[in-house]
Amino acid sequence: MRRSPNARIINVSTNGHVFGDIYVENINLRNGAYGALKAHLQTKLALVLFTREMARRLGPDSNIKVYAINPGMVNSRPGSNIFARIFKALLTLPIDMGPQTYLYCALDELLDNESGFYYDNCRRVQRMHSKAVDDKTGHDLWKLSADLVKLEDKYAI
């Protein structure tokens, strides 16, 4: 990626990240702390923090740009009854709109000088929840992740 003139990394999160918490001391939610929703929301918040930390580590002059996105809920199948169809019609994106934020972050030249931000509906989200911009937690999470996978210093950013 470093040899590419313009590389982009897109991390898929969700707006649900605002309900997540990072448990650095118990990242795998062991000893009865695990819950499927709790783990899911932790990972979505972690992806936003990871994106910010990676952008910081790469630096503003890097050819590699990093984005976190909310792809939205896509209506990929019609509902089985009228209530499900109404729910889906009101709260989900049409199938052709599902990939738009991915494509925006992957291809739009307007983002050539942006990195480390969160995008929803093809727009950068300006006002992020304080948990999603907690750079100390992002740094601690990065360090923990590097330790867990035994990342050698020569590969670290």
Buried (B, 14 or more C-beta within 10 A) or exposed (E): EEEEEEBBBBBEBBBEBBBBEBBEEEBEBEEEEEEEEBBBBBBBBBBBBBBBBBBBBBEEEBBBBBBBBBBBEBBEEEBEEEEEEEEBEEEBBEEEBBEBBBEBBBEEEEBEEBBBBBBBBBEBBEEBBEBBBBEEBBBBBBBBBBEEEEBEEEEEB
